Amino acid sequence: GLFHETDVARLKGFGETIRATFANNFAANKPATASETRGDHPTYAANLTTDGDPATYWAPEDGTTSGWVEIDLGQPTT
């Protein structure tokens, strides 16, 4: 099927709004702490959530069913 041109225009506008809203990554390279880190190993450290590398990540201990990561933005940020 085809999308109506009005719908296509609205979706393009919606995409532009999303890109503009998230254009500035306030958390990029900011310090982060976590409830725990798997094996206290740097491979899974909380700061990897803000390093911009999609191949790195934070991980809690095996078997953990909840946890948290806190990012220090350095100042109040809206």
C-alpha positions in Angstrom: 0.0 0.0 0.0 0.9 3.7 -0.2 0.8 6.3 2.5 -1.2 9.4 1.8 1.0 12.5 1.2 -0.6 14.3 4.2 0.4 11.4 6.4 3.9 11.4 5.0 4.3 15.1 5.7 3.1 14.7 9.3 5.5 11.8 9.9 8.4 13.9 8.5 7.4 16.8 10.8 7.2 14.4 13.7 10.6 13.0 12.9 12.1 16.5 12.8 10.6 17.4 16.1 12.1 14.2 17.7 15.5 14.9 16.2 15.4 18.5 17.5 14.2 17.5 20.9 17.1 15.1 21.4 19.8 16.9 19.4 21.8 17.8 22.5 22.9 14.8 24.6 23.2 16.4 28.1 24.6 13.2 29.5 27.4 12.7 27.0 30.7 11.9 28.8 29.2 12.9 32.2 30.2 10.9 35.3 27.8 8.1 36.3 27.3 5.9 39.3 25.3 2.7 39.6 23.6 0.6 42.3 26.2 -2.1 41.5 28.5 -3.2 38.7 29.0 -6.8 37.5 32.0 -8.2 39.3 33.2 -4.6 40.0 34.8 -4.9 36.6 35.5 -1.8 34.5 34.1 -3.6 31.4 30.6 -3.0 32.9 31.1 0.4 34.7 28.4 2.9 35.0 30.3 5.6 33.1 30.0 3.4 30.0 26.4 4.5 29.7 27.6 8.0 28.8 30.6 7.3 26.6 28.7 7.4 23.3 29.9 4.0 22.2 27.0 1.6 21.4 29.3 -1.4 22.0 29.9 -0.5 25.7 27.4 -0.7 28.5 26.8 -0.9 32.2 25.7 -4.2 33.7 24.6 -5.2 37.2 25.5 -8.5 38.9 24.1 -11.6 37.4 20.7 -12.4 38.9 19.9 -8.8 39.7 16.3 -7.9 38.8 16.5 -4.1 39.4 19.1 -1.5 39.6 19.8 2.1 38.8 22.3 4.4 37.1 22.6 8.0 38.1 24.2 10.6 35.8 25.7 13.8 37.2 24.9 16.5 34.7 27.0 19.0 36.7 24.1 21.5 37.0 20.3 21.7 37.1 19.2 20.8 33.6 15.8 21.0 31.9 
